[in-house]
Amino acid sequence: MTERSLGFDTLQIHAGARPDPATGARQTPIYQTTAYVFRDADHAAALFNLQEVGYIYSRLTNPTVAAFQERIAALEGGAGAVCTSSGHAAQIMALFPLMAPGRNVIASTRLYGGTVTQLTQTIRRFGWEARFVDFDDTDAIEAAADENTRAVFCESIANPGGYVTDIPAVAEVSKRLGVPLIVDNTSATPWLCRPFDHGADLVVHSTTKYLTGNGTATGGAVVDSGRFDWSASDKFPSLTEPEPAYHGLKFHETFGAMAFTFHGIAIGLRDLGMTMAPQTAFLGLLGTETLSLRMARHVENAQKVAAWLEADPRVEFVTYAGLPSSPYHDRARRLYPKGAGALFTFALKGGYESCVKLVDSVALFSHVANLGDTRSLIIHSASTTHRQLSPEQQEAAGAGANVLRLSIGIEDADDIIADLDQAMAKATV
């Protein structure tokens, strides 16, 4: 039986994890080392020439991190994965082999505020451009593209509002454009959605969130489907043209379906250094062992809390796609039959000041800039995570002044509701 034929619940425990050959330890050890002894000079040369796979230096490869990479790739149904120091690092790593000065990426308007800032401000320093489009309008995606477009980027379930992207429709557009579709699958996780099954080419994660699941370690991952034909055009010379640093090696010609993954390690991690620490990978491996169990409870609780909020007269609206009133309800049921995740927003009557009072009044909820924890989390995005954006950008991202973002945890749902109830009573006096 191969890993590809195993069920999700089995893969989340066993993929990438094998008894330690030196000690027999069943749990993957934390290989807390910077470097690895070569067998001899020929072995070292083969590793540095990419003629042999192995360990050189932990900025590039590490056994604990490699196990986590293998597990994430298996859960997503991908050919390979590269772990990084954060989700933001993963996004840069995903774009790095594709972009060059003067090139652009078409991005959804519904993205995490930090991602919007990264794409509108930081990537300009590389000479890259992001063009933002409402991805409900697939014609607009195509219209925004030109000969310099190198990728399409979206979130499966968008942070903060829980908006559900129609990945198959967007994938059709990216295929016509001849560029890869990159999907941030952090909020959905592969338990709810595997973007590759819907036509995506690359997936990024903030492993900080649901994959690790307990708010202990910051990390990211880039997963490659292995299906995109990098040699179909001349758009991606980093993957198809001779690489001077490796004596003219051509990544796609040499590594085929693993070209993007090998480039991420041999070029991306080598030169950008956005490396995941082995301790972080170890915590991620522990977290993923219970991913399906946690996500089922997250979704169950989110459904109950969202329904309660929608029925409360102090609430203006709730954005949860699991509610029949959501314009994305049918899409969520079609693409994510196990549920619409556990991240959504609600608008509190009373506006900005009432939102601030509410976050200061919760007891069970934690007021933090994070999501995907076992604990229920709350934040006022307009004054925190989306603060750098203009009011118009905040509204477009679903983070208006009267909006609060919830990440529903795995506590007792009645306790979650009771905490919101008492806090709302204080905030709407």
HELIX and SHEET records of a PDB file:
HELIX    1   1 GLU A    3  SER A    5  5                                   3    
HELIX    2   2 PHE A    8  HIS A   14  1                                   7    
HELIX    3   3 ALA A   41  PHE A   48  1                                   8    
HELIX    4   4 PRO A   63  GLU A   76  1                                  14    
HELIX    5   5 GLY A   87  LEU A   95  1                                   9    
HELIX    6   6 GLY A  113  THR A  120  1                                   8    
HELIX    7   7 THR A  122  PHE A  126  5                                   5    
HELIX    8   8 THR A  138  ALA A  144  1                                   7    
HELIX    9   9 ILE A  167  LEU A  177  1                                  11    
HELIX   10  10 THR A  189  LEU A  192  1                                   4    
HELIX   11  11 PRO A  195  HIS A  198  5                                   4    
HELIX   12  12 TRP A  230  ALA A  232  5                                   3    
HELIX   13  13 PRO A  237  THR A  240  1                                   4    
HELIX   14  14 PRO A  244  TYR A  246  5                                   3    
HELIX   15  15 PHE A  251  PHE A  255  1                                   5    
HELIX   16  16 GLY A  256  MET A  258  5                                   3    
HELIX   17  17 ALA A  259  HIS A  263  1                                   5    
HELIX   18  18 GLY A  264  LEU A  269  3                                   6    
HELIX   19  19 ARG A  270  LEU A  272  1                                   3    
HELIX   20  20 PRO A  278  THR A  288  1                                  11    
HELIX   21  21 LEU A  291  ALA A  311  1                                  21    
HELIX   22  22 HIS A  329  LEU A  335  1                                   7    
HELIX   23  23 GLY A  351  VAL A  359  1                                   9    
HELIX   24  24 SER A  381  SER A  383  5                                   3    
HELIX   25  25 PRO A  391  ALA A  396  1                                   6    
HELIX   26  26 ALA A  413  ALA A  427  1                                  15    
SHEET    1   A 7 GLY A  80  THR A  84  0                                        
SHEET    2   A 7 GLY A 220  ASP A 224 -1                                        
SHEET    3   A 7 LEU A 202  SER A 206 -1                                        
SHEET    4   A 7 LEU A 181  ASP A 184  1                                        
SHEET    5   A 7 THR A 149  GLU A 155  1                                        
SHEET    6   A 7 ASN A 104  SER A 108  1                                        
SHEET    7   A 7 GLU A 129  VAL A 133  1                                        
SHEET    1   B 5 VAL A 315  VAL A 318  0                                        
SHEET    2   B 5 LEU A 343  LEU A 348 -1                                        
SHEET    3   B 5 VAL A 403  SER A 407 -1                                        
SHEET    4   B 5 LEU A 377  ILE A 379 -1                                        
SHEET    5   B 5 SER A 366  HIS A 367  1                                        
END                                                                             
